[in-house]
Amino acid sequence: MSQDILIPVDTLRHFLVDLFGATGMTGENAAYSAECLILTNLWGIDSHGVLRVPIYVQRLAGKIVKANPSVTRIAGKHAFEVLDGDNGMGFIVGREAMTRAIDLAKAHGIGAVSVRSSNHFGAASLFARMATDAGLVGIAMTNVIPNLVVPGGSKPITGNNPIAFGVPSAEPFPFMLDISMSSVAGGKLLLASKKHEKIPLDWATDNHGHYTDDPDIGFKGFLLPVGGHKGFGLSLVVDILSGVVSGGAFQFGINGMYKAPDAPSDTGHTMIALDPEIALDHDEFLGRMRNFYATLKASPMWEGGREMLMPGELEYRSQLRREREGIPCPPDLLAELNALGRAHGVATSLTPLAVA
């Protein structure tokens, strides 16, 4: 198992902005895409951070994914709209969709936006966080290529289809639950591969449905659902809301960016924003959230010294620590990123701080 190397946050940010700019992104889109990845790593969600940069850059540079899409409204009535993502970078398309959902929520109390013709948009919490930053409840979801097999099944028939829920709070961080419908995200298998680690047997199977502890075999095979039929059923709901309802691709109509790197993914997203002040004034709502939080924190733990954490608290603590110490990066990934930068004419390189 290799030790991670710490990269200064600002160094990584400048590198990513330059790298995305080299693919043709505008300065604004490059900065936003870089910030999405930086935040995801700061939160400790390394499976969706800079680990994804090589495939993103490959697809952007090859014009498979549009760096600067023209996202357009193609249907809508009252508080619900449908957008066409113009085969754009998922970060950019997702931003436009949640921005519109927030605008609708401010006008109607609730706003929902479905998107077709998009691509991988990173961590769903990025977009739920946009809503909480605006004082709203946020829900963000996306469908993905079928990669989930029911235990005992030999073929995947739905994706692990992540969904995130965000709620403003009186704490320095919002309530934030970001989950996929598989035991773990596929990116965790990629990360284990980069670190030369084995994976637990309940994470994935080979391409015949047999359990494996090899992350590379598991990544080429299928993921297992969280909670059995419950996670499987929820994955179907996300695919319906993101793909069927949007008029976009669903199930086997979607392409995976790793299995089909030369084809647009054609994923769909759904963003929902809700204004809690329709029911409660601002201070009362935050006071109720404060009480909700206090009840959780007061929950007794059987092991001394442990504490109950509110969803989003672990990510907040990780962000504070990593902003000081740097972002951990496996040596293999660091070498790959620097090689990618040289290939695209990026003047700076990623220089480590220390061994994590």
N, C-alpha and C positions, 0 to 999 in steps of 0.2 A: 504494500500500500504506500503510495507516494504522499508526501506532505504538501499541503497547499502553500502557495506563495502569496504574500500580501501586496496588493497594488494600491497606491494612493488613489483616493476617489477622484480628485481633480485630474490626475494624470490619465486615468481611465476615461473620464468624461471627454477630455480634449481629443484623445485618440479616437474614440467612437464618433465624435462629431466630424472629424476629418475623414474617417473611413466611410461613413455614410455619405458625406459630401462627395467623395470620390465616385460614388455610384450614380451621381446625378441628382441627389436630393437637394432641395432648396435648403438654405441655412436654417430656416424655421423647422422644417420637417426632420432634418438631420439632428438638430438639437433636441427635438421632442423624442425622437426614437432613442437617442442616447440616454436621455433622462429616464425613459421607461425602463431601460435595461439596468441603469444605475440604481434606481429605486428598488427594483425587484431583487437585485443582489444585496442591497442594504437591508432589506427586510428579511434576508436569509433564505429567499426562495431561489436558490442557485440553479435549480432545474430549468428556470425560465429567464435567467439573466444572460450574461455574456457568453454562456455556453452555446446560445443560439446564434451568435453573430456569424460564424462561418456560413451556415446555410442561408441566412438572411442576405448576406452580401453576395453569395453565389447567385441567388435568384434575382436580386436587384440589378447586379452588373450584367446578367444575361438577359435583362428585359423581360423576364418571366413574370415578375411582379412590378407594378408601376410604382416608382419612387414618389411621384407627385400626382396622385389620382384626383380626378374631378368627381367628387361624391355628389350625387344628385338625388333629389326627391322624386320618386316615381309614383307614389300613391299616398293618400292620407286623408283623414277626416277627424276633426276634433282633436283628441289627445293622442292619436295613434298615427304614425307615419311609417312608410317603407322607403328605404334608401338603396340606391345602387352604388356599390363600393368601387366600381370601375377597375376591378382587379388590383386594388391598391395594397400597399403595405398595411398590415393589420393594425398597427399602432395608429396610423393616420386615419384609417377608416373608422376604427373604434372611437377615436377622439371626436370625430364629426358626429357620430351617432349619439354618444352620450351628451355631447354639447346640445344637440337638438332635443333630446329627452329632457334635459334640465330646463331648457327654454319652455317646452310644453308644460312641464310640471309647474313652473312659475306662473303660467297663464291659466292652467286648468286644475291645479292641485296634484295631478298625476300626468306623466308623459311616458309613452312607450314607443320605441323605435326598433324596427327590425331591418336588418341589412342583408342583402344578397351580394354575391360576387366580391368577396373579400378574401383575406388570407390569414395566416396565423397571427393572433394579436397579443401574444405573450400571456402574462398573468391577468386573469379576469379582474382581480382586485384593483388594478390600475384604473379601471373605468368606474367601478363602484366607488373608489376613492374620489373621483372627480365629483360625484354627487354629494358625498359627505362634506367635501371642501366647500360646496355651495349651500350647506345646511340642509341637505335633502337625504332621504333614504335612497340608496342606490342598489340596483340588481343588474348584473352583467353576466351574460352567458354566450357560449359559442358551441357550434357543432364541429366535429372533426371526423376524419376518416374512420370507418369501423376498425376498431383495434381491441374491442372488449369481447371476451368469450365467457359464456356462462360456465361455471365449473362442470366438467364433463363434456362440454361441447368441443367440437373440432374446428369450428370456423367462427370468426367474429362477425357479428351482425349489427353492431352499434358502436359508437365512439365512447371514449371516457368523458366527453362533453362537460367541461368545467362550468361552474357557476359560482359567483361571488355575491355576497350580501353585505352592504355597508350601512351603518347607522351612526349619525353624529352622536357624540357623547360629551360630557363635561370633563372628561379626562384629556390628557395631551394627545390622545390617539382615538380614532373612532372604533366602534365595534366593527370587526371585519372578518367574515368567514369566507374563505376561498377554498373550494374543494372541487376535485374532479371525481367522476363516478368509478374510477378504478382504485385499487388499493393504494397505488402511488401514480404520479404522473410519469409519462414516458421519459421525460427529461431526467428523472432520478436514475433511470437505467443508463442513460448517456453519461451522467455524472459518475456513476459507479464504474463505468468502463474507463473513463479518463483517469480515475483514481486506482484502477486495477483491483477493484473490490468485487467480492461475491454479493449476490442479492438474496434476500429471504425467499423461501419457496412459495410464499403466498402472493408474490408480486406479479409474476408473469409465467407464461408457458412457452414451449417451442411452437413451431408452426404446425404441430400435430395435436396441440392441446395438452401436452405433457408438462408437468411442473419442471422448472429449471432454476438453478442458482447462478447461471451465467448471464450477465447483463447484455452481452452482445446477442446471444441466442434469444433471450427474452425480448429484446428490442425488435428483432426480426420476426418474432412470433406474435403473441397476443398478451394483452393485459387482463388481469382478473378483476372483477367488479368488487367494490367495497360493499359490505353488507349483503352479499348474495343477490337475491331477487330485488331487494330495495334499491340498491345502487343501479342495477340493470334497468329497472323501471324508470328511475329518475333520468337516466341517460336518454331514454326514449322521449321523455317530456321535453328535454332541452333540444333535441333534434327536431321535434315538431315545432317548437316555438321559433327556433333559429333558422330552420331550413324549409319545412313545409309551409308555415305561415308566411314567411318572407317571399315565397315564390321562387326561392333559390334551390341550391342543391341540398340533398340529404342522403343519408345512408351511403350507398356505393357510388353516388354521383359526385362525392367529394374526393379530392386527391390529397394524399399526404405529402408534405414538402420533402421528407426524406426518401420515401419510396418512389415518388414521382417528382424529382427536383426540377424537371424541365416543363412542368405543367402547372398552370394556376391551380391553387387549392380549391377555389370556389366555395369557401366556407361562408356560413351565415352567422350573424350575431343578433342578439336581442338585448336592448338596454332599457331599463325601466327606472324612472325617478319619481319619488313621491314626496310631497311637502307635508311634514308632520304638523305644521302650523295650521293646517286646515282643521285639525281636531283640537290642538292645544297651542297656547301661546309659547313662545320660545323658551322662556325661563321655566315654565312648568314642565315642558317636555324634557329639558336638560336635567331638571330636578328628579324627574321620574327615572331617567336613565342613570342618574347618580345612585339612586336607591337600588336599582336593578344591579348595578355594578357592585355596590357594597354587599348585597346579599351573596353574590358569587364569591367575593373575596373572603367572606366570613365562613364559607363552607369548610368544615373540618377535613383534614387530610390524615390518613392513617400513619403516614411516615413523617416523623418530626423534621421541621425545617423546610418542608415543601409547602407550596401555596397554590391556590386555584388561580388560573390566569384567564382573563377575559379574551375572547377571540380578537386578535389584533395586538395584544399586549406583547407577546413574544416578538413579533415583527418590529414593534416600536423599540424594544430594548436592543434588538439586533441592530437597528438603524443607528441608535446612539453609539453603540460600541464600534461598529464598522466605520462610521464617519470619523472616529478618532484613530482607529487602528489600521484601516484599509480593508479592501475587499479581497477575500481569499480566492485564489485561482489555482487549479491543478497545473503542475509544470507542463504537461502535454498540451493543455489548452493555451497556456501563455505562449508557448513556442508557436502554436498554430496561429494565434492572433497576430503575433509579430510578423510571421511570414506573410500573412494576409495583408497586413499594412504595407510591407515592402512591395508586394505584388501590385498594389493599387497606388503606389506613389505617396503614401503617408509619411510625412517628414519625421514625426515623433515615433517613439517606440515605448512599450510598456516596460518600465524598470521596476523591479520588485523592491519593497521596503525591507522585508525580513521574512523568515520562515514562520508560518502560523503555528 
